[in-house]
Amino acid sequence: MTVDPAAGPPLLLFSGAPRRARPGSAPGRRLGADPRFAAEAATALSTGAGCAVLDHDALLAGDTEGALARVPRGAGPVWYRGWTLPAERYAALAGALAAHGGRLLTSPAAYRTAQELPGWYDTFRALTPHSVWIPCAAGRAPEPAALARLAAPLGEPGRPCPLIVTDWVTSSKPDGEESVHVPDAADTARLASAVGRFLAPQGEFLTGGVVLRAVESFDAVGTARVWWVDGEPMLTGPHPDTPGLRPVPDLASVAPAVRALGARFVTTDLARRADGVWRVVQVGDGQVSGLPAGVDHRPLFEALVTAGAGYPLALTAGRVALRALLPSTAARVADGESAGFDWIDGTPAETTSGGAGIAVRAAAAGHYRPGWGVFVLTDAVAGTALGSIGFHSPPDDEGFVEIGYDLSPSARGAGWATEAVRLLAGWAAAHPEVRTVCALTEPENLPSQRVLERAGFRFVGEREGLRVYEAGVAPGDAAGATDEERVNAGSHPRS
């Protein structure tokens, strides 16, 4: 197991406000942040991220140095958050940032994969309407014969096949608002006319070429947008165009596809088909997808800070998955809410809520560090939440870090805690600042002691009436010291 934590939190790079000339305005006015991203920037700052402004107009004009005039050198890891960029302009931004000591956390290849349908379609083929595409240049529609060959696989003999026309990035929402409808793919003349009507207004903004997508019948519950960071769903809300409709999609089939795509920050737009199946109608790069109004964005930015700093949102080994419980979600669990998890006993156990409360208080006191908080212990296959496990605080100056864990009553006795402790302790021990992972239990808590022993911990003494167990002592850790000396060294209070 390897870790690569960054030196600090990531930088959020927001698009600046367009600098269009206004009557009577002074030339060369100072670039400001686009007010449409002001709330997001405030949230990002409150979660510990750095923020800077990109001159979007300069970047589009090819002036990459001017675009970065207000971006600090040596920025380290960077998430872009702004208006959609052509793939070549995004690649130019990545190169310019790299020359200045910055690193886009979404690579140009990953950006293109998530933004353009030919990049993500194969991964989502079973989850999205049947689609075909053909490259073409702006203003040059494919020949009718080429369109007929392209559309042929979409239909079934003897049955009309309605479709919509888009380009490689244009949204193909269920209502087809930004697309052109064709009643039957087999009607070549009508298809060629529709493609021409779609291409005419695109001009230089056409991306890639023409996409033909089969039409499916969707319920009127609305479209949900799900935000994924490192393969974990961190925020679900309504599509920005329909903020009044708030469907809650089933993500069981979508999550494996998102993880297989390999892009770090993506969105999926989902609509429910008439037969009740949730379908992916669009995939996008999360850096340029619009956030809906009226939704708490904080969990998303907490995830971006954690992942951008090089820490996991999930740890998985065998049947166990530990999912990071970030501060805003921990507050909900501390109040006894399910917070989006499917708890084995319906709601989090009282001990789990108590552990989440510790994390909330640590964050309020400014002691929270990404990676060193609480994780929800889940069944990696079923997704069921079984309990929690985490750190009482980050490693101290002597390299000690203490873990604690609990299980819901229905999850006990099946070995879940042992596997979770082994996984988390191994992750902690891989960090250079950690010399010892310890756990404290009450003398009468024999089941907990057996869990620690099976996970590779050993009893080293007592402190303040509690039994102390340790694992992962690094080679340089107080060589020759006795167990009693290690137990008594320093102060390692429970939170």
C-alpha positions as CSV (number, residue, x, y, z in Angstrom):
1,M,0.0,0.0,0.0
2,T,1.5,3.3,-1.0
3,V,0.5,6.9,-0.2
4,D,1.5,10.2,-1.8
5,P,0.2,13.0,0.4
6,A,0.6,16.5,-1.0
7,A,2.5,19.1,1.0
8,G,-0.7,20.9,1.7
9,P,-4.3,21.4,0.5
10,P,-5.1,21.8,-3.2
11,L,-5.7,25.0,-5.0
12,L,-9.2,25.7,-6.5
13,L,-8.7,27.6,-9.7
14,F,-11.9,29.5,-10.6
15,S,-12.8,31.2,-13.9
16,G,-12.6,35.0,-13.8
17,A,-15.4,37.2,-14.9
18,P,-15.6,37.8,-18.7
19,R,-14.0,41.1,-19.5
20,R,-16.3,42.3,-22.2
21,A,-16.0,46.0,-22.9
22,R,-18.9,48.1,-21.5
23,P,-19.8,51.6,-22.5
24,G,-17.9,54.1,-20.4
25,S,-15.8,51.4,-18.7
26,A,-12.1,52.1,-18.0
27,P,-9.7,50.1,-20.1
28,G,-7.6,47.4,-18.5
29,R,-9.8,47.0,-15.4
30,R,-8.6,44.5,-12.8
31,L,-9.6,40.9,-13.4
32,G,-12.1,39.7,-10.8
33,A,-13.6,36.3,-9.9
34,D,-16.8,35.5,-11.8
35,P,-19.6,36.2,-9.3
36,R,-21.3,33.0,-10.5
37,F,-18.6,31.1,-8.6
38,A,-18.4,33.4,-5.6
39,A,-20.4,31.0,-3.3
40,E,-18.3,28.1,-4.4
41,A,-15.1,29.9,-3.7
42,A,-16.3,30.9,-0.2
43,T,-17.1,27.2,0.5
44,A,-13.8,26.0,-0.8
45,L,-11.9,28.5,1.4
46,S,-13.9,27.4,4.4
47,T,-12.9,23.8,3.8
48,G,-9.2,24.6,3.8
49,A,-8.6,24.9,0.0
50,G,-6.6,27.7,-1.5
51,C,-8.3,29.8,-4.2
52,A,-7.1,31.7,-7.3
53,V,-8.6,33.3,-10.4
54,L,-7.9,32.2,-14.0
55,D,-8.3,34.8,-16.8
56,H,-10.7,32.6,-18.9
57,D,-10.8,35.1,-21.8
58,A,-7.0,35.2,-22.0
59,L,-6.8,31.4,-22.0
60,L,-9.3,31.1,-24.8
61,A,-7.3,33.6,-26.8
62,G,-4.2,31.6,-26.5
63,D,-2.4,33.8,-23.9
64,T,-1.6,31.1,-21.2
65,E,0.9,33.3,-19.4
66,G,-1.6,36.1,-19.1
67,A,-4.3,33.6,-18.0
68,L,-2.2,32.7,-15.0
69,A,-1.2,36.2,-14.0
70,R,-3.0,35.9,-10.7
71,V,-2.2,32.3,-10.0
72,P,0.6,31.8,-7.4
73,R,3.7,29.9,-8.6
74,G,4.4,26.6,-6.9
75,A,0.6,26.0,-6.5
76,G,1.0,22.2,-6.3
77,P,-2.2,20.2,-6.8
78,V,-4.9,22.1,-8.6
79,W,-8.6,21.5,-9.3
80,Y,-10.0,23.7,-12.1
81,R,-13.5,25.0,-11.4
82,G,-15.0,27.1,-14.1
83,W,-16.4,27.4,-17.6
84,T,-16.0,24.6,-20.2
85,L,-12.8,24.7,-22.0
86,P,-12.0,23.1,-25.4
87,A,-9.7,20.1,-24.9
88,E,-6.7,21.8,-26.5
89,R,-7.1,24.9,-24.3
90,Y,-7.4,22.7,-21.2
91,A,-4.2,20.9,-22.3
92,A,-2.5,24.3,-22.7
93,L,-3.6,25.3,-19.2
94,A,-2.1,22.0,-17.8
95,G,1.2,22.7,-19.5
96,A,1.4,26.3,-18.3
97,L,0.5,25.4,-14.8
98,A,3.2,22.6,-14.8
99,A,5.8,25.2,-15.9
100,H,4.7,27.3,-12.9
101,G,4.9,24.5,-10.4
102,G,1.2,23.5,-10.5
103,R,-0.4,20.2,-11.4
104,L,-3.9,19.8,-12.6
105,L,-5.4,16.8,-10.7
106,T,-7.5,16.0,-13.7
107,S,-5.1,15.3,-16.6
108,P,-5.9,16.5,-20.1
109,A,-6.6,12.9,-21.2
110,A,-9.0,12.4,-18.3
111,Y,-10.7,15.7,-19.0
112,R,-11.3,14.7,-22.6
113,T,-12.5,11.2,-21.6
114,A,-15.2,12.6,-19.3
115,Q,-16.3,15.5,-21.5
116,E,-16.6,13.8,-24.9
117,L,-19.0,11.0,-25.5
118,P,-16.5,8.8,-27.5
119,G,-14.3,8.9,-24.4
120,W,-16.9,7.6,-21.9
121,Y,-19.4,5.7,-24.0
122,D,-17.8,2.3,-24.0
123,T,-17.5,2.3,-20.2
124,F,-21.2,3.2,-19.8
125,R,-22.5,1.4,-22.9
126,A,-24.9,-0.8,-20.9
127,L,-26.2,2.1,-18.9
128,T,-26.9,4.8,-21.5
129,P,-28.9,5.1,-24.7
130,H,-27.4,3.4,-27.8
131,S,-25.2,6.0,-29.5
132,V,-23.0,6.3,-32.7
133,W,-20.8,9.1,-33.9
134,I,-18.8,10.4,-36.8
135,P,-16.1,13.1,-36.9
136,C,-16.7,16.2,-38.9
137,A,-15.5,19.8,-39.2
138,A,-17.5,22.9,-38.4
139,G,-19.8,23.8,-41.3
140,R,-19.2,20.5,-43.2
141,A,-22.0,18.0,-42.6
142,P,-21.4,14.3,-43.3
143,E,-22.8,13.1,-46.6
144,P,-26.3,11.5,-46.4
145,A,-25.0,8.1,-47.3
146,A,-22.5,8.3,-44.5
147,L,-25.2,9.3,-42.1
148,A,-27.4,6.4,-43.3
149,R,-24.6,3.9,-42.6
150,L,-24.0,5.5,-39.2
151,A,-27.6,5.3,-38.1
152,A,-28.3,1.8,-39.4
153,P,-27.2,0.0,-36.1
154,L,-29.6,2.1,-34.0
155,G,-32.9,0.7,-35.3
156,E,-34.7,-2.6,-35.7
157,P,-36.1,-3.7,-39.1
158,G,-39.7,-2.7,-39.5
159,R,-39.8,-0.4,-36.5
160,P,-39.2,3.3,-36.5
161,C,-36.2,4.4,-34.3
162,P,-36.4,8.0,-33.1
163,L,-33.1,9.6,-32.3
164,I,-31.5,12.9,-31.3
165,V,-28.6,14.7,-32.9
166,T,-25.8,16.2,-30.7
167,D,-22.1,16.8,-30.9
168,W,-19.5,15.1,-28.7
169,V,-20.1,17.3,-25.7
170,T,-23.5,18.9,-26.1
171,S,-25.9,17.8,-23.4
172,S,-28.5,15.2,-24.5
173,K,-31.0,15.8,-21.7
174,P,-34.1,13.5,-21.7
175,D,-36.3,16.2,-23.2
176,G,-33.7,16.8,-26.0
177,E,-33.8,20.6,-25.4
178,E,-30.3,21.2,-26.8
179,S,-30.6,18.5,-29.5
180,V,-32.4,18.0,-32.8
181,H,-35.0,15.2,-33.0
182,V,-35.4,12.8,-35.8
183,P,-38.5,10.6,-35.8
184,D,-36.9,7.7,-37.6
185,A,-33.3,6.8,-38.1
186,A,-34.1,5.1,-41.4
187,D,-35.4,8.3,-43.0
188,T,-32.1,9.4,-44.4
189,A,-33.4,12.6,-46.0
190,R,-34.9,13.8,-42.7
191,L,-31.8,12.7,-40.8
192,A,-29.5,14.7,-43.1
193,S,-31.7,17.8,-42.8
194,A,-31.7,17.5,-39.0
195,V,-27.9,17.2,-38.9
196,G,-27.7,20.3,-41.0
197,R,-30.0,22.2,-38.7
198,F,-28.0,21.1,-35.6
199,L,-24.6,22.0,-37.2
200,A,-25.6,25.4,-38.5
201,P,-25.6,27.3,-35.2
202,Q,-22.6,25.5,-33.7
203,G,-20.0,27.1,-35.9
204,E,-16.6,27.1,-34.3
205,F,-18.1,25.7,-31.1
206,L,-18.7,22.3,-32.6
207,T,-16.8,19.6,-30.7
208,G,-15.5,16.5,-32.5
209,G,-18.4,15.8,-34.8
210,V,-22.0,14.4,-34.9
211,V,-23.5,12.0,-32.4
212,L,-26.7,10.1,-33.0
213,R,-28.5,8.8,-29.8
214,A,-31.5,6.5,-29.7
215,V,-34.4,8.0,-27.8
216,E,-35.7,6.3,-24.7
217,S,-38.9,7.1,-22.8
218,F,-38.2,8.6,-19.4
219,D,-40.5,9.3,-16.4
220,A,-41.3,12.9,-15.4
221,V,-39.4,12.7,-12.1
222,G,-36.6,14.9,-13.3
223,T,-32.8,14.4,-13.9
224,A,-30.4,13.9,-11.0
225,R,-26.8,15.0,-11.2
226,V,-24.3,13.0,-9.1
227,W,-20.8,14.3,-8.3
228,W,-18.0,11.7,-8.0
229,V,-14.6,12.2,-6.6
230,D,-12.1,9.3,-6.9
231,G,-15.0,7.0,-7.7
232,E,-17.1,8.0,-4.6
233,P,-20.5,9.7,-4.9
234,M,-20.0,12.9,-2.8
235,L,-23.1,14.9,-3.8
236,T,-26.4,14.2,-5.4
237,G,-28.8,17.0,-6.4
238,P,-31.2,18.1,-9.1
239,H,-30.0,19.0,-12.6
240,P,-29.3,22.7,-12.6
241,D,-31.9,23.2,-15.3
242,T,-34.7,21.6,-13.2
243,P,-33.9,22.6,-9.5
244,G,-37.4,22.0,-8.4
245,L,-37.2,18.2,-9.2
246,R,-35.1,16.2,-6.8
247,P,-35.0,12.5,-7.7
248,V,-32.8,10.1,-5.8
249,P,-31.3,7.7,-8.2
250,D,-30.1,4.1,-7.6
251,L,-26.3,4.2,-8.0
252,A,-25.6,0.5,-7.6
253,S,-24.9,-0.1,-11.3
254,V,-23.4,3.3,-12.0
255,A,-20.6,3.3,-9.4
256,P,-18.6,0.5,-10.9
257,A,-18.7,2.2,-14.3
258,V,-17.5,5.5,-12.8
259,R,-14.6,3.8,-11.1
260,A,-13.7,2.0,-14.3
261,L,-13.6,5.3,-16.2
262,G,-10.7,6.3,-14.1
263,A,-11.3,10.1,-14.1
264,R,-10.9,11.6,-10.7
265,F,-13.7,14.2,-10.7
266,V,-16.8,13.5,-12.9
267,T,-20.5,14.0,-13.0
268,T,-23.2,11.7,-14.2
269,D,-26.7,12.9,-15.1
270,L,-29.3,10.2,-14.5
271,A,-32.9,9.9,-15.5
272,R,-35.4,7.1,-14.8
273,R,-36.7,5.2,-17.8
274,A,-40.4,4.3,-18.0
275,D,-39.6,0.8,-16.9
276,G,-38.1,2.1,-13.7
277,V,-34.4,1.6,-14.6
278,W,-32.1,4.5,-14.0
279,R,-30.1,5.5,-17.1
280,V,-27.0,7.7,-17.6
281,V,-28.0,10.4,-20.0
282,Q,-24.7,12.4,-19.7
283,V,-21.2,12.2,-18.3
284,G,-19.1,15.2,-17.7
285,D,-15.9,16.5,-16.1
286,G,-16.8,17.7,-12.6
287,Q,-14.6,20.8,-13.0
288,V,-16.9,22.3,-15.6
289,S,-20.4,20.9,-14.6
290,G,-22.8,23.3,-13.1
291,L,-23.8,23.0,-9.5
292,P,-27.5,23.3,-8.7
293,A,-28.8,26.1,-6.4
294,G,-30.3,25.3,-3.1
295,V,-28.0,22.3,-2.4
296,D,-25.3,22.2,0.3
297,H,-22.0,22.1,-1.7
298,R,-19.8,21.7,1.3
299,P,-19.5,17.8,1.2
300,L,-18.2,18.1,-2.4
301,F,-15.5,20.6,-1.5
302,E,-14.5,18.7,1.6
303,A,-14.0,15.7,-0.7
304,L,-12.0,17.7,-3.2
305,V,-9.7,19.0,-0.4
306,T,-9.2,15.5,1.0
307,A,-8.5,13.8,-2.4
308,G,-6.5,16.8,-3.6
309,A,-4.2,16.5,-0.6
310,G,-3.5,12.9,-1.5
311,Y,-5.7,11.2,1.0
312,P,-8.3,8.5,0.3
313,L,-12.1,8.9,0.2
314,A,-12.3,5.1,0.5
315,L,-10.0,2.2,1.5
316,T,-10.9,-1.2,0.2
317,A,-9.5,-4.7,1.0
318,G,-11.4,-7.9,0.3
319,R,-15.0,-7.6,1.5
320,V,-14.4,-4.4,3.5
321,A,-14.6,-0.8,2.3
322,L,-13.9,2.1,4.6
323,R,-15.6,5.3,3.3
324,A,-14.3,8.6,4.7
325,L,-16.9,10.4,6.9
326,L,-16.1,14.1,6.1
327,P,-17.0,16.8,8.6
328,S,-20.3,18.0,7.1
329,T,-21.6,14.4,6.7
330,A,-20.2,13.4,10.1
331,A,-22.4,16.2,11.7
332,R,-25.5,14.4,10.3
333,V,-24.4,11.0,11.5
334,A,-23.7,12.6,14.9
335,D,-27.3,13.6,14.9
336,G,-28.4,10.1,14.3
337,E,-29.2,10.6,10.6
338,S,-28.4,7.9,8.0
339,A,-26.6,10.6,5.9
340,G,-27.0,8.7,2.7
341,F,-25.7,5.4,4.0
342,D,-27.7,2.2,4.1
343,W,-27.2,1.2,7.8
344,I,-27.6,-2.5,8.6
345,D,-29.9,-1.6,11.6
346,G,-31.6,1.2,9.8
347,T,-29.8,4.1,11.5
348,P,-26.2,4.5,12.8
349,A,-25.5,2.9,16.2
350,E,-25.2,5.2,19.2
351,T,-21.5,4.5,19.4
352,T,-21.1,5.4,15.7
353,S,-22.9,8.7,16.2
354,G,-20.7,9.4,19.2
355,G,-17.5,8.8,17.2
356,A,-18.9,11.1,14.4
357,G,-19.4,13.7,17.1
358,I,-15.7,13.5,18.0
359,A,-14.8,14.2,14.4
360,V,-17.2,17.2,14.3
361,R,-15.8,18.7,17.5
362,A,-12.2,18.2,16.1
363,A,-13.1,20.1,12.9
364,A,-14.8,22.9,14.9
365,A,-11.6,23.3,16.9
366,G,-9.5,23.4,13.8
367,H,-7.8,20.0,14.6
368,Y,-9.2,18.1,11.6
369,R,-6.7,16.9,9.0
370,P,-7.8,15.1,5.8
371,G,-7.2,11.4,6.0
372,W,-7.0,11.2,9.8
373,G,-10.7,11.3,10.6
374,V,-13.5,8.8,10.7
375,F,-14.5,6.2,8.2
376,V,-17.8,4.3,7.8
377,L,-17.2,0.6,7.7
378,T,-19.2,-0.9,4.8
379,D,-19.7,-4.2,3.0
380,A,-17.7,-3.6,-0.2
381,V,-20.2,-5.6,-2.3
382,A,-23.6,-4.8,-0.8
383,G,-22.7,-1.2,0.3
384,T,-24.4,-1.8,3.7
385,A,-23.0,0.4,6.5
386,L,-21.9,-1.8,9.4
387,G,-20.2,0.6,11.8
388,S,-17.3,3.1,11.9
389,I,-13.6,3.2,12.5
390,G,-11.1,6.0,12.6
391,F,-8.4,8.0,14.3
392,H,-8.9,10.0,17.5
393,S,-6.5,12.6,16.1
394,P,-3.6,12.9,13.6
395,P,-0.2,11.4,14.5
396,D,1.4,13.3,17.4
397,D,5.0,14.5,17.4
398,E,6.3,11.1,18.5
399,G,4.5,9.3,15.7
400,F,1.7,7.7,17.8
401,V,-1.8,7.5,16.4
402,E,-4.7,6.0,18.1
403,I,-7.6,4.2,16.4
404,G,-11.1,3.4,17.6
405,Y,-13.9,1.4,16.1
406,D,-17.5,0.1,16.7
407,L,-20.1,-2.1,15.0
408,S,-23.8,-2.0,14.7
409,P,-25.3,-4.9,16.8
410,S,-26.4,-6.9,13.7
411,A,-22.9,-6.8,12.2
412,R,-21.1,-8.2,15.2
413,G,-19.4,-11.6,15.3
414,A,-18.7,-11.9,11.6
415,G,-15.1,-10.7,11.5
416,W,-15.8,-7.2,10.1
417,A,-14.0,-5.3,12.8
418,T,-10.9,-7.4,12.5
419,E,-10.6,-6.8,8.8
420,A,-11.3,-3.1,9.2
421,V,-8.7,-2.7,11.9
422,R,-6.1,-4.5,9.9
423,L,-6.9,-2.3,6.8
424,L,-6.8,1.0,8.6
425,A,-3.7,0.2,10.7
426,G,-1.9,-0.9,7.6
427,W,-2.8,2.3,5.8
428,A,-1.6,4.4,8.8
429,A,1.7,2.5,9.1
430,A,2.5,3.3,5.5
431,H,2.9,7.0,6.4
432,P,6.5,8.1,7.3
433,E,5.2,10.2,10.2
434,V,3.6,7.2,11.9
435,R,5.8,5.1,14.2
436,T,3.1,3.3,16.2
437,V,-0.6,2.6,15.8
438,C,-2.3,2.0,19.1
439,A,-5.7,1.2,20.5
440,L,-7.1,1.3,24.0
441,T,-9.8,-0.9,25.4
442,E,-11.5,-1.4,28.8
443,P,-10.1,-4.4,30.7
444,E,-13.5,-6.2,30.6
445,N,-14.0,-5.7,26.8
446,L,-12.7,-9.1,25.8
447,P,-14.3,-9.1,22.3
448,S,-12.5,-5.9,21.4
449,Q,-9.2,-7.3,22.7
450,R,-9.6,-10.4,20.5
451,V,-10.3,-8.2,17.5
452,L,-7.0,-6.3,18.1
453,E,-5.0,-9.5,18.6
454,R,-6.4,-11.1,15.4
455,A,-5.5,-7.9,13.5
456,G,-1.9,-8.1,14.6
457,F,-1.8,-5.8,17.6
458,R,-0.2,-6.9,20.9
459,F,-0.8,-5.9,24.5
460,V,2.0,-3.7,25.8
461,G,0.6,-2.5,29.2
462,E,-2.0,-0.4,30.9
463,R,-2.6,3.3,31.1
464,E,-5.2,5.1,33.3
465,G,-7.0,1.9,33.8
466,L,-7.1,0.9,30.1
467,R,-5.3,-1.8,28.2
468,V,-3.0,-0.6,25.5
469,Y,-2.4,-2.5,22.3
470,E,0.1,-1.5,19.6
471,A,0.9,-2.4,16.0
472,G,3.2,-1.1,13.3
473,V,6.3,-0.1,15.4
474,A,8.7,1.3,12.8
475,P,12.4,0.2,12.9
476,G,13.5,3.5,14.2
477,D,10.9,3.7,17.0
478,A,12.7,3.8,20.4
479,A,14.9,0.8,19.6
480,G,15.4,-1.2,22.7
481,A,12.7,0.5,24.7
482,T,10.5,-1.6,26.8
483,D,6.7,-1.9,26.4
484,E,6.2,0.0,29.6
485,E,8.5,2.8,28.5
486,R,6.5,3.2,25.2
487,V,3.2,3.2,27.0
488,N,4.3,5.9,29.4
489,A,6.1,8.0,26.9
490,G,4.4,11.3,26.1
491,S,0.7,12.0,26.5
492,H,-1.8,10.3,24.2
493,P,-5.2,11.1,25.6
494,R,-8.4,9.7,24.1
495,S,-10.5,12.3,22.3
